[in-house]
Amino acid sequence: MNVSCSLWQDNSMSVKRFAFAKFSEVTEQCFLLFTLILLMFLASLTGNALIALAIWTNPVLHTPMYFFLANLSLLEIGYTCSVIPKMLQSLVSEARGISREGCATQMFFFTLFAISECCLLAAMAYDRYMAICSPLHYATRMSRGVCAHLAMVSWGVGCMVGLGQTNYIFSLDFCGPCEIDHFFCDLPPILALACGDTSHNEAAVFVVAILCISSPFLLIIASYGKILSAVLIMPSPEGRHKALSTCSSHLLVVTLFYGSGSVTYLRPKASHSPGIDKLLALFYTVVTSMLNPIIYSLRNKEVKAALRRTLGKKNV
């Protein structure tokens, strides 16, 4: 069925329903993309669910580092589930529409999970800093209570930013066109459809990006600067290798996530291109979520052993 964009009359005409832009007019291309994204989506869900399950069911992994990793896996599951199912529907169906309320809900959950992940990655870097640079105080400074508070703060900041940004943007009127030049309700493409001056909203998005993307990233850089200084003065090559190996997976995940996110939200508006934005969004919503479990399982012997034990229990 064709998507229609209905309007309702308030003090001004405002779009009540949006439609996502078509990926391609060629059916075969849409089906190929649908298959590829579906496979990555299923791989992401399976990998992250298995890592979270392995950590919760294996007492040997009940440490701060793996507690944060389990939270990261749960965030990745929510992150992809908030975007990908609707995108898959849009690829193979003419029903590409989404209500104003549905769009606001998608934006809230996407922002919640994305900002929470930024904060959690910073907490994970701090954990590695404490383990390597202050091992004698690690047990007390990274107790279960401290870890739980850091995780709750990460989720709480994501929730507050999601609520604030979604409410601020959807308090605007949308005069049309109603087609979103994107595959989900992200902030920049929705703002592009709003009536009148949106400079204050754009400034708010930029400020949040600075505070919630750049600030955690700077904390990560500072933590790893201290870690590198500590590693360089270690007398034992084995100690240096072990310290660096525990950080390498996290560093790779940070690079993938922050690299694509920063290019999307921190570059000037004039340099935005719908095609590039879609490609970047596809990367950080699907590809990084799929790669994270692979990165952690391939580069961490304890995670691999826990996964084998978990899968072995399921097969019994």
KAKAQUI-V6787 format. One line per field, one symbol per residue. ss: DSSP state (~ for helix, > for strand, _ for the rest). psi: psi as a letter, one per 20 degrees, with the letter a starting at -180 (. if undefined). burial: 1 if it has 24 or more other C-alpha atoms within 12 Angstrom, else 0. A space follows every 10 residues. Layout:
# KAKAQUI-V6787
ss->???
psi->???
burial->???
This chain:
# KAKAQUI-V6787
ss->______>>>_ __>>>_>>>> ______~~~~ ~~~~~~~~~~ ~~~~~~~~~~ ~~~~~~~_~~ ~__~~~~~~~ ~~~~~~~~~~ ~__~~~~~~~ ~~____>>>~ ~~~~~~~~~~ ~~~~~~~~~~ ~~~~~~~~~~ ~~~_~~~~~~ ~__~~~~~~~ ~~~~~~~~~~ ~~~~~~~~~_ ___>____>> ______~~~~ ~__>____~~ ~~~~~~~~~~ ~~~~~~~~~~ ~~~~~~~~~~ ~~____~~~~ ~~~~~~~~~~ ~~~~~~~~~~ ~~~~~___~~ ~__~~~~~~~ ~~~~~~~~~~ ~~~~~~~~__ ~~~~~~~~~~ ~~~~~_
psi->qqpqnqqqoc hrppphprpq qqgqioghgg hggggghggh ghhgggghgg ggghghiohh jmrgghghhg hgghghghgh higgghghgh hjqimjqprg hhghgggghg gghghhhghh hghhghghgh hhhlhhjghg ilrhgggggg ghgghggggg gggggggggj irqoirripp mrjrmrgghg hiiqqbpjhh ghhgggghgg giggghghhg ggghgggggh hhjphphhgg ggghhihggg hgggggghgh gghgiiqqhh jppggggggg hhgihgghhh hghgghhhjo hggggggggg hhhhi.
burial->0000100000 0001111111 1110000001 0011001101 1011111111 1111111100 1111111111 1111111111 1111111111 1100011111 0011111111 1111111111 1111111111 1110000000 0100001001 1001101110 1111110111 0111111111 1111111111 1111100100 1101110110 0111011011 0011001001 1000000000 0011011111 1011011111 1111110000 0000001101 1111111111 1111111011 0111011001 000000
